[in-house]
Amino acid sequence: MLDIKVATLLAVAQTKNFTKAAKALSLTQPAVSNHINQLEKEFGVKIFIRGKGALILTPEGEIILKYAKRMRAMYDKLKASIAEAGKYLTKLRIGITHTAESNVVAEVLAKFSNENPGVIITVITDTIKNLYAMLENYELDLAIVEGKPTNSELNSLMLDTDYLVCVVSVENPLSKKAMITLHELQKEKMILRLPKSGTVNLIVSHLASINKAIDNFNVILEVDNIATIKDLIRKNLGVSILPISTCMDELRKGKIAVLPIENLSMVRETNIVYQKDFSHTEILQDIMELYRQTAKTQNQDL
């Protein structure tokens, strides 16, 4: 059902080579070239140009590829839905950020799968930018992300509110304090998420609002994995600024300490984001209720 020209375009875009795409599709190289030529005539644009040793998408080609990916995802979803119909199964692809992976979200999804045998969940962890791209292309059914979606074509439900705190080792003298000032924080060796992360973007924007810059702080290490950052903090190799939700387990076990930062209140929402035609809205409500129950239990244990 998926047009062979679309499949060819996707293969050429992935391999950046007509010959390799032809081999992957079990076609001849002239057939692949003909499919691309047909698409270019249909849309009246050039899709690829030849760069140094590889094919490069034109701006118009990027747009066509975006919708081709969406068509493939919709076709795959159609086949999966038909297969599921006879088995009374629901398969969900849920995208979460690295931050969500480190808090109660992953536990909630595991509990939901255990309580609903007819639902099979695949979890994909990636950056917010990539998750939104996959969601818009129907490669994901849901995304659980920090902040509000900017795309008006997507719906969202607020799952929780979260805030950033300074995280330190229990061996650090700061752990005995009720809060930390920015001046004190500037003296510490800091371990932060990568600059592309939503956490660091939030830190940077709030510092800018009080005429401060991240460059004024002693950032010695940037790490993408939150679990690694927390492990380094426990070993007293630095301090960090992380969402409080990612630190609950370590707090409960007394492995780390968290401090509010004076004059820096960094609050943000965690939202479930989905396409407007998402058909299993009852699942959203069930996930939200299970999240509230799990989060409440964890907070009571502190």
RODO-2510 file (C-alpha; in nm, 4 decimals, decimal comma):
residues 302
     n   res          X          Y          Z
     1     m     0,0000     0,0000     0,0000
     2     l     0,2934     0,2335     0,0658
     3     d     0,3981     0,3830    -0,2676
     4     i     0,7259     0,2315    -0,3888
     5     k     0,8479     0,5822    -0,4754
     6     v     0,8084     0,6812    -0,1098
     7     a     0,9978     0,3706     0,0043
     8     t     1,2702     0,4548    -0,2456
     9     l     1,2961     0,8122    -0,1208
    10     l     1,3325     0,6910     0,2377
    11     a     1,6035     0,4433     0,1403
    12     v     1,7996     0,7002    -0,0611
    13     a     1,7736     0,9548     0,2229
    14     q     1,9058     0,6965     0,4690
    15     t     2,1931     0,5642     0,2569
    16     k     2,2658     0,8916     0,0718
    17     n     2,3511     0,6766    -0,2281
    18     f     2,1392     0,5468    -0,5195
    19     t     2,3369     0,2228    -0,5548
    20     k     2,3160     0,1352    -0,1840
    21     a     1,9447     0,2198    -0,1792
    22     a     1,8887    -0,0042    -0,4820
    23     k     2,0647    -0,2927    -0,3062
    24     a     1,8581    -0,2426     0,0113
    25     l     1,5340    -0,2421    -0,1918
    26     s     1,6377    -0,5239    -0,4283
    27     l     1,5964    -0,2868    -0,7236
    28     t     1,8261    -0,1742    -1,0022
    29     q     2,0050     0,1583    -0,9712
    30     p     1,8201     0,2996    -1,2772
    31     a     1,4866     0,2050    -1,1139
    32     v     1,5805     0,3990    -0,8013
    33     s     1,6854     0,7011    -1,0087
    34     n     1,3574     0,6795    -1,2004
    35     h     1,1508     0,6777    -0,8799
    36     i     1,3269     0,9907    -0,7530
    37     n     1,2867     1,1591    -1,0928
    38     q     0,9136     1,0804    -1,0862
    39     l     0,8790     1,2404    -0,7433
    40     e     1,0733     1,5487    -0,8558
    41     k     0,8454     1,5858    -1,1606
    42     e     0,5344     1,5332    -0,9451
    43     f     0,6294     1,8093    -0,7006
    44     g     0,8195     2,0277    -0,9473
    45     v     1,1292     2,0540    -0,7242
    46     k     1,4755     1,9073    -0,6914
    47     i     1,4931     1,6620    -0,3996
    48     f     1,8641     1,5778    -0,3898
    49     i     2,1840     1,7490    -0,4996
    50     r     2,5213     1,5799    -0,5205
    51     g     2,7643     1,6824    -0,2461
    52     k     3,1144     1,5592    -0,1734
    53     g     3,0755     1,1843    -0,2016
    54     a     2,7081     1,1790    -0,0993
    55     l     2,3612     1,3044    -0,1834
    56     i     2,2318     1,6074     0,0055
    57     l     1,8648     1,6915     0,0538
    58     t     1,7478     2,0274    -0,0759
    59     p     1,5213     2,2381     0,1516
    60     e     1,2245     2,1154    -0,0532
    61     g     1,3584     1,7619    -0,0222
    62     e     1,3663     1,7964     0,3559
    63     i     0,9952     1,8810     0,3538
    64     i     0,9085     1,5890     0,1260
    65     l     1,1165     1,3532     0,3425
    66     k     0,9403     1,4728     0,6570
    67     y     0,6010     1,3767     0,5173
    68     a     0,7361     1,0547     0,3662
    69     k     0,8461     0,9477     0,7150
    70     r     0,5016     1,0363     0,8430
    71     m     0,3391     0,8270     0,5682
    72     r     0,5590     0,5281     0,6551
    73     a     0,4801     0,5621     1,0264
    74     m     0,1075     0,5829     0,9538
    75     y     0,1279     0,2774     0,7269
    76     d     0,3147     0,0804     0,9948
    77     k     0,0565     0,1894     1,2500
    78     l    -0,2242     0,0798     1,0184
    79     k    -0,0730    -0,2685     0,9857
    80     a    -0,0162    -0,2898     1,3614
    81     s    -0,3729    -0,1797     1,4384
    82     i    -0,5162    -0,4450     1,2071
    83     a    -0,2958    -0,7096     1,3687
    84     e    -0,3949    -0,5911     1,7168
    85     a    -0,7668    -0,5929     1,6343
    86     g    -0,7758    -0,9717     1,6226
    87     k    -0,5749    -1,0098     1,9426
    88     y    -0,7435    -0,7374     2,1499
    89     l    -0,4048    -0,5752     2,2056
    90     t    -0,3053    -0,2109     2,2184
    91     k     0,0554    -0,1265     2,1356
    92     l     0,1853     0,2125     2,2475
    93     r     0,5132     0,3810     2,1602
    94     i     0,5846     0,6347     2,4350
    95     g     0,8728     0,8788     2,4190
    96     i     1,0295     1,0145     2,7373
    97     t     1,3181     1,2500     2,8047
    98     h     1,6288     1,1500     3,0012
    99     t     1,4853     1,3481     3,2926
   100     a     1,1571     1,1566     3,2843
   101     e     1,3517     0,8310     3,2605
   102     s     1,5155     0,9106     3,5934
   103     n     1,2003     0,9891     3,7892
   104     v     0,8730     0,8119     3,8635
   105     v     0,7558     0,8047     3,5002
   106     a     0,9380     0,4843     3,4035
   107     e     0,8041     0,3096     3,7146
   108     v     0,4487     0,4247     3,6354
   109     l     0,4678     0,2903     3,2795
   110     a     0,5965    -0,0441     3,4102
   111     k     0,3098    -0,0617     3,6632
   112     f     0,0589     0,0313     3,3940
   113     s     0,1818    -0,2537     3,1716
   114     n     0,1555    -0,4984     3,4612
   115     e    -0,1990    -0,3893     3,5433
   116     n    -0,3139    -0,3920     3,1787
   117     p    -0,2067    -0,7171     3,0074
   118     g    -0,3706    -0,6091     2,6813
   119     v    -0,1413    -0,3069     2,6506
   120     i     0,2151    -0,3407     2,5228
   121     i     0,4374    -0,0347     2,5717
   122     t     0,7610     0,0466     2,3931
   123     v     0,9567     0,3285     2,5601
   124     i     1,1910     0,5472     2,3542
   125     t     1,4261     0,7860     2,5367
   126     d     1,5560     1,0880     2,3467
   127     t     1,5883     1,4660     2,3521
   128     i     1,2768     1,6834     2,3609
   129     k     1,3456     1,8040     2,0070
   130     n     1,3678     1,4518     1,8668
   131     l     1,0659     1,3317     2,0619
   132     y     0,8519     1,6110     1,9187
   133     a     0,9728     1,5282     1,5681
   134     m     0,8800     1,1608     1,6148
   135     l     0,5437     1,2550     1,7643
   136     e     0,4604     1,4855     1,4739
   137     n     0,5563     1,2077     1,2297
   138     y     0,3349     0,9564     1,4142
   139     e     0,6388     0,7513     1,5097
   140     l     0,5257     0,7954     1,8720
   141     d     0,1785     0,7755     2,0233
   142     l     0,2655     0,9810     2,3321
   143     a     0,5556     1,1836     2,4650
   144     i     0,6149     1,2694     2,8305
   145     v     0,8241     1,5847     2,8348
   146     e     0,9118     1,8864     3,0451
   147     g     0,7470     2,2151     2,9469
   148     k     0,4514     2,2960     2,7245
   149     p     0,4313     2,2025     2,3549
   150     t     0,4666     2,4928     2,1128
   151     n     0,2938     2,3094     1,8270
   152     s    -0,0771     2,3987     1,8312
   153     e    -0,1544     2,0756     1,6406
   154     l    -0,0704     1,8723     1,9523
   155     n    -0,2761     1,8212     2,2661
   156     s    -0,1274     1,8020     2,6152
   157     l    -0,2232     1,7089     2,9703
   158     m    -0,0259     1,8335     3,2684
   159     l     0,1087     1,5332     3,4556
   160     d     0,3000     1,7141     3,7294
   161     t     0,4968     2,0234     3,8217
   162     d     0,8656     1,9952     3,8962
   163     y     1,1392     2,2312     4,0121
   164     l     1,5166     2,2413     3,9969
   165     v     1,7338     2,2203     4,3072
   166     c     2,1024     2,2160     4,3905
   167     v     2,2104     1,8561     4,4564
   168     v     2,5131     1,7887     4,6771
   169     s     2,6845     1,4997     4,8513
   170     v     2,5963     1,4361     5,2146
   171     e     2,9709     1,4786     5,2781
   172     n     2,9638     1,8323     5,1391
   173     p     2,9398     2,0970     5,4169
   174     l     2,6625     2,2632     5,2156
   175     s     2,4367     1,9636     5,2890
   176     k     2,3868     2,0995     5,6426
   177     k     2,2496     2,4309     5,5163
   178     a     1,8832     2,5173     5,4522
   179     m     1,9628     2,6787     5,1163
   180     i     2,2490     2,7804     4,8905
   181     t     2,3232     3,1281     4,7543
   182     l     2,4394     3,1924     4,3991
   183     h     2,7669     3,3229     4,5416
   184     e     2,8236     2,9917     4,7230
   185     l     2,7255     2,7968     4,4129
   186     q     2,9829     2,9823     4,2035
   187     k     3,2565     2,8464     4,4315
   188     e     3,1540     2,4847     4,3731
   189     k     3,2661     2,2467     4,1000
   190     m     2,9542     2,1856     3,8938
   191     i     2,8460     1,8831     3,6905
   192     l     2,5609     1,9670     3,4532
   193     r     2,3537     1,8076     3,1799
   194     l     2,4514     1,8754     2,8191
   195     p     2,3774     2,2262     2,6839
   196     k     2,0993     2,0886     2,4597
   197     s     1,9010     1,9540     2,7565
   198     g     1,5832     2,1141     2,8815
   199     t     1,7312     2,1305     3,2322
   200     v     2,0282     2,3434     3,1265
   201     n     1,8102     2,5594     2,9012
   202     l     1,5899     2,6344     3,2017
   203     i     1,8930     2,7177     3,4180
   204     v     2,0363     2,9486     3,1520
   205     s     1,7076     3,1335     3,0970
   206     h     1,6500     3,1903     3,4692
   207     l     2,0065     3,3089     3,5214
   208     a     1,9602     3,5534     3,2329
   209     s     1,6463     3,6910     3,4001
   210     i     1,8606     3,8050     3,6948
   211     n     2,1507     3,9208     3,4745
   212     k     2,3685     3,6170     3,5408
   213     a     2,5326     3,3735     3,2990
   214     i     2,6276     3,0072     3,3217
   215     d     2,9806     3,1067     3,2144
   216     n     3,0266     3,2659     3,5582
   217     f     3,0034     2,9227     3,7223
   218     n     3,2716     2,6556     3,7509
   219     v     3,1251     2,3853     3,5260
   220     i     3,3875     2,1088     3,5188
   221     l     3,1870     1,8351     3,3476
   222     e     2,8841     1,7986     3,1199
   223     v     2,7084     1,4601     3,1220
   224     d     2,3919     1,3494     2,9444
   225     n     2,3036     1,0688     3,1830
   226     i     2,1372     1,1807     3,5072
   227     a     2,2195     0,8564     3,6884
   228     t     2,5892     0,9180     3,6193
   229     i     2,5635     1,2744     3,7500
   230     k     2,4007     1,1554     4,0728
   231     d     2,6681     0,8885     4,1167
   232     l     2,9441     1,1495     4,0825
   233     i     2,7666     1,3740     4,3335
   234     r     2,7389     1,0874     4,5851
   235     k     3,1178     1,0495     4,5541
   236     n     3,1513     1,4224     4,6329
   237     l     3,3143     1,4999     4,2972
   238     g     3,0925     1,8001     4,2334
   239     v     2,7457     1,9480     4,2730
   240     s     2,4660     1,9830     4,0204
   241     i     2,1296     2,1409     3,9485
   242     l     1,8667     1,8766     3,8750
   243     p     1,4882     1,8333     3,8855
   244     i     1,3768     1,7302     4,2337
   245     s     1,1732     1,4463     4,0791
   246     t     1,4919     1,2717     3,9634
   247     c     1,6381     1,2698     4,3149
   248     m     1,3564     1,1194     4,5217
   249     d     1,4995     0,7683     4,5564
   250     e     1,8437     0,8923     4,6661
   251     l     1,6859     1,1438     4,9031
   252     r     1,4743     0,8730     5,0628
   253     k     1,7856     0,6604     5,1171
   254     g     1,9904     0,9530     5,2509
   255     k     2,2482     0,9292     4,9718
   256     i     2,2332     1,2945     4,8635
   257     a     2,1048     1,6294     4,9864
   258     v     1,9086     1,8926     4,7939
   259     l     1,8972     2,2667     4,8543
   260     p     1,6805     2,5453     4,7145
   261     i     1,8834     2,8147     4,5383
   262     e     1,8329     3,1677     4,6653
   263     n     1,6744     3,4016     4,4048
   264     l     1,6435     3,1184     4,1524
   265     s     1,2994     2,9575     4,1514
   266     m     1,2943     2,7214     3,8523
   267     v     0,9547     2,5556     3,8189
   268     r     0,8278     2,3731     3,5114
   269     e     0,5490     2,1414     3,4048
   270     t     0,5722     1,7803     3,2978
   271     n     0,3157     1,7092     3,0249
   272     i     0,1798     1,4142     2,8320
   273     v     0,1735     1,5299     2,4686
   274     y    -0,0168     1,3538     2,1903
   275     q    -0,1780     1,3990     1,8495
   276     k    -0,5348     1,5301     1,8449
   277     d    -0,6556     1,2096     1,6788
   278     f    -0,5122     0,9843     1,9543
   279     s    -0,7939     0,7369     2,0153
   280     h    -0,7116     0,5876     2,3565
   281     t    -0,7850     0,8833     2,5825
   282     e    -0,8906     0,6489     2,8630
   283     i    -0,5276     0,5327     2,8807
   284     l    -0,4151     0,8906     2,9451
   285     q    -0,6444     0,9167     3,2452
   286     d    -0,5265     0,5813     3,3807
   287     i    -0,1587     0,6808     3,3464
   288     m    -0,2224     1,0150     3,5171
   289     e    -0,4044     0,8504     3,8092
   290     l    -0,1347     0,5861     3,8515
   291     y     0,1309     0,8594     3,8400
   292     r    -0,0422     1,0547     4,1191
   293     q    -0,0709     0,7442     4,3360
   294     t     0,2935     0,6464     4,2852
   295     a     0,4262     0,9984     4,3390
   296     k     0,2165     1,0372     4,6549
   297     t     0,3550     0,7112     4,7970
   298     q     0,7127     0,8181     4,7265
   299     n     0,6605     1,1580     4,8888
   300     q     0,5146     0,9956     5,1994
   301     d     0,8228     0,7765     5,2288
   302     l     1,0537     1,0800     5,2531
***
